[in-house]
Amino acid sequence: MAQSLAKILLHTVFSTKDRRPFLCDEPLLEELHRTLGGILTKLDCQPLIIGGVEDHVHLLFAHSRTATVADVVKEFETRLLRLAENQIAHAGGLRMAGAAGVGLADS
């Protein structure tokens, strides 16, 4: 039987609350990027680029066939909140903004 295949690339942006520049510390950024990459891998999404600046993070990834966009965003929010509470309290109370932007990326 024929199978339909698609590769959907998503570009997601998370910003810090009030766009505060909390993401300046290099070890913090490395931990954040590692956490985000792990979340994507756990959800069978392929991380392509993870980066950003002091007040927001960009993610470009190939979307999974099994997880919904809502599943991915919810997992990000849950894990980022845990990371903020446990490991980066020194960053002045980092909180991610209430909404994340998700868009299709042109390949």
Rosetta blueprint (number, residue, H / E / L):
1 M L
2 A L
3 Q L
4 S L
5 L L
6 A L
7 K L
8 I L
9 L E
10 L E
11 H E
12 T E
13 V E
14 F E
15 S E
16 T E
17 K H
18 D H
19 R H
20 R L
21 P L
22 F L
23 L L
24 C L
25 D L
26 E H
27 P H
28 L H
29 L H
30 E H
31 E H
32 L H
33 H H
34 R H
35 T H
36 L H
37 G H
38 G H
39 I H
40 L H
41 T H
42 K H
43 L L
44 D L
45 C L
46 Q E
47 P E
48 L E
49 I E
50 I E
51 G E
52 G E
53 V E
54 E L
55 D L
56 H E
57 V E
58 H E
59 L E
60 L E
61 F E
62 A E
63 H L
64 S L
65 R L
66 T L
67 A L
68 T L
69 V H
70 A H
71 D H
72 V H
73 V H
74 K H
75 E H
76 F H
77 E H
78 T H
79 R H
80 L H
81 L H
82 R H
83 L H
84 A H
85 E H
86 N H
87 Q L
88 I L
89 A H
90 H H
91 A H
92 G L
93 G L
94 L L
95 R L
96 M E
97 A L
98 G L
99 A L
100 A L
101 G E
102 V E
103 G E
104 L E
105 A L
106 D L
107 S L
